[in-house]
Amino acid sequence: MKAEPVLSLHNVTKEYPTTPVVRALQGVSFEVNSGELVAVVGPSGSGKSTLLHIMGTLDRPTSGEVTVAGHRISQLSDKDMSSLRAHHIGFVFQQFHLLSGYTALDNVADGLLYTGLPLGERRHLAEEALRRVGMGHRLDHVATKLSGGERQRVATARALIGNPSIVLADEPTGNLDTKSSDAIVELIEELNESGTTIVVITHNREIAEAFPRSVGLRDGRIEYDTSWSEVA
Amino acid sequence: MATTLKPSSLHPRDLGRTATVGLRTRKLRTALSALGIMIGIAAMVGVLGLSESSKSELLSQLDRLGTNLLTVEAGTGIGLGSGELPEEAAGMIAQIGPVETTTVVSAVAEAKVYRTDYIPEGQTGGISVQAVDLSLLETLAGSVEDGQWLDAATGAYPTTVLGSVAADRLGITEVTGTEQVWLGEQWFMVIGVLEEFELAPDLDRAAMVGLEAAGEYLDDDGVPTRILVRVDPDQVDAVMAVMAATANPENPEEVEVARPTDALEAKEAADDALTALFLGLGAVALLVGGVGIANVMVISVLERRSEIGLRRALGATKRHVASQFLGEALLLSGIGGVGGVLLGVAVTTGYAAIKGWNALIPPVAIVGGIGAALVIGAIAGLYPAIRAARMSPTDALRTAG
């Protein structure tokens, strides 16, 4: 029997009520199983960011159903969606979004801020997460003193800290030079090998091709999914 | 696989930490916006403290002087007779049960005082000559600055004791036992200078001689122009009611009875009106401070869109975001409130020390000061906090930075 997917989208559409109406997503369906590493690739304007927000329960679809870690979004209140993000979803952003006055350790510890875990325990887990991403030597460095690559490692550690059901990375290499970018891709692959489910949103086909599965997005529709051929 | 969802929650200590993020990273702005509240609270605490301290000073002054002193004077003015009380008035007043002591003051209208006999007659310096009972100093709770007060011996000889202003105008700064003044066409020895009277400022401008000496050397008839009466403190009103009729049974309407301490209380009442005015000014300063905090918070919410987006992505509920910004506004105003109370206490203590008062700060000013600051902070922070909470996480995250 096939295991229930961590993330599933069924016929998801998203319209923005502007004039004229923008149809950012038009009937997107796909599933991500536990332990998968998936790239969602597409040019700008293809609906990648909208898709990320919907997968991350930061936004609701206009129609269709999204299920994350077994919870159907349509049945959740706004508060429940916050809880889902706090406990089941990790985010990595292109702009890192680290708090400038905080150390690397405290930035990562904030990954579990809204789970209600006390600071001491969060710091302990944060140290572990930072060692996992190879930042064990930079625990007490203030975020602003770190290089771009280091910041993205810290941000990745923040996404990992609670062992979320799924990590969503939005253009994680977008603000990095080639060397740092390669290192981050490598890190993502390592983390996936140790069991973390990761979806990477990118416009970079090269990165997408390096991953075991990639989903092509264009004009709000799925253009291809490398898993189709495997099934066929 | 659908397990029950554990709700988002924020440890109370972490709420404190998140509420201070903005304050710690923008220290100058924090200090300036707290300053507005601080000035308002300091003004209010200072005003309340000073008014309380001066009230307590008045009470101790009244305690020292006694509120049981009455003055009985002959009314002066058109149709009010001679300006003198009947000769036997003092004796009759002494008959009233609760009266403890009576002290007669008799103005010697014809006599003037000069430094020497060469001074032109017109230059009297506004100094009057008063023939007084020897009990005057005690009755008025006055004190001698230099020299001595009149006694049975000196009160019968041409000696005088000067009020503080009179001594000043006559140029007598210390009493050596050799100073004389030209008083009523003859030399009088100055044997003492008094400190200011708190209850009878007009006697500060007088040269006082004994009643006996006045009769002997100045041809004074000893008819009282004023009688100072100490009465049983519990019977003051009752005595006041019968005083005029007792002093001058024929023409009681010509007698003016007063309580000198009433003047001090009236002055305090005037100060109260001023206190209310300054409290109003403090409230305006506080309001302006509150608007300052609201302004800073609105700007802060706009600047920190991406932080708000991040927090929502990390699982913060709208309530968590609102409480973070509301907490920040409360902290800002709380810092201002505590600072303002400290400043107000310092100002009160300093001013009271200069005035020689006991510094008294009513606890309600301290509690109320901090309370008012927090209320202002809550009102000022409410709108920005709601605005931050309502921000859509996707919009907040889309902002670069």
Interface residues (C-beta under 8 A of the other chain):
Chain A: E4 S49 H53 G56 L58 D59 A69 G70 H71 L76 D78 K79 D80 S82 S83 L84 R85 A86 H87 F91 F93 Q95 H97 L99 S100 G101 D110 G111 L113 Y114 T115 G116 L117 P118 L119
Chain B: M1 A2 T3 L5 K6 P7 S8 S9 L10 H11 R13 D14 R17 T18 V21 R24 T25 S306 E307 G309 L310 R311 R312 A313 L314 G315 A316 T317 K318 R319 H320 S392 P393 T394 L397 R398 A400 G401
